[in-house]
Amino acid sequence: MAALLGMVGPFSPALAQEKLLERGRDLAEQHCVRCHAIGHEDESRLPQAPPLRELRSRYPVENLAEAFAEGIVTAHPAMPEFSFETPQIEALLAYIDNLGKAEQR
């Protein structure tokens, strides 16, 4: 019985991962969607803004953590500077990584 509860209980790893991805998508919707595609098939609104799903193939996702923490600065002036707290970074990176994995299938 305890093993069964562990599989479907509120603290299951699958549920925790799902919540993390939801938070990451929420952050992408709040901060990224006005320029970047944030889904599996949508197009970026700004041509020079790569879809988030492509970032995993361009950069090691874990290397983006420092940029998110210190403020992302890019070569084009349209990109606003963002900085995030550690839990936000973890959620956004998990979401980007998950999008990229789906893209590679």
C-alpha positions in Angstrom: 0.0 0.0 0.0 2.8 2.5 0.9 4.5 1.7 -2.4 1.3 2.5 -4.3 0.8 5.8 -2.4 4.4 6.7 -3.3 3.7 6.2 -7.0 0.6 8.4 -7.0 1.1 10.6 -3.9 1.4 14.3 -3.9 5.2 14.2 -3.7 5.9 11.9 -6.6 8.9 12.8 -8.8 6.7 12.8 -11.9 4.4 15.3 -10.3 7.3 17.5 -9.1 8.7 17.5 -12.6 5.3 18.4 -14.1 5.0 21.3 -11.7 8.5 22.5 -12.5 7.7 22.5 -16.2 4.5 24.4 -15.6 6.4 27.1 -13.7 8.9 27.2 -16.5 6.2 27.6 -19.1 4.6 30.3 -17.0 7.9 32.2 -16.9 8.3 31.9 -20.6 4.8 33.2 -21.1 5.5 36.2 -18.8 8.9 37.1 -20.1 9.7 35.5 -23.4 6.6 35.1 -25.6 6.5 38.6 -26.9 9.6 37.8 -29.0 10.3 34.0 -28.8 8.3 31.0 -29.8 7.7 29.2 -26.5 5.9 26.1 -27.7 6.6 23.0 -29.8 5.4 24.4 -33.1 4.8 28.2 -32.9 6.8 30.8 -34.6 8.9 33.6 -32.9 7.2 37.0 -33.2 10.7 38.6 -33.7 12.7 37.0 -36.5 16.0 37.3 -34.7 14.6 35.6 -31.6 15.2 31.9 -31.8 12.4 29.6 -30.6 13.1 28.4 -27.1 12.8 24.8 -28.4 16.0 25.4 -30.4 18.1 26.7 -27.5 19.0 23.2 -26.4 20.6 22.5 -29.8 22.5 25.8 -29.8 23.8 25.8 -26.2 24.3 23.4 -23.3 21.2 24.4 -21.3 23.0 24.3 -18.0 25.3 27.0 -19.4 22.4 29.3 -19.6 21.9 29.3 -15.8 24.6 31.9 -15.3 23.2 34.2 -18.0 19.7 34.0 -16.5 21.1 34.7 -13.0 23.3 37.7 -14.0 21.1 39.1 -16.7 20.9 38.0 -20.3 22.6 40.4 -22.7 22.6 39.8 -26.4 24.0 41.5 -29.5 20.7 42.9 -30.5 19.2 45.9 -28.6 15.6 44.6 -28.7 16.4 41.9 -26.1 15.6 43.3 -22.7 17.9 42.4 -19.8 16.4 39.8 -17.5 17.7 38.3 -14.3 16.0 35.5 -12.4 16.2 33.9 -9.0 17.5 30.3 -8.7 14.0 28.6 -8.5 12.9 30.6 -11.6 16.1 29.6 -13.4 15.6 25.9 -12.6 12.1 26.0 -13.8 12.8 27.9 -17.0 15.8 25.7 -17.9 13.8 22.6 -17.2 11.1 23.9 -19.6 13.7 24.8 -22.3 15.4 21.5 -21.9 12.1 19.6 -22.2 11.1 21.5 -25.3 14.5 20.8 -26.9 14.2 17.1 -26.1 10.8 16.9 -27.8 12.2 18.8 -30.8 15.0 16.2 -31.2 12.6 13.2 -31.4 
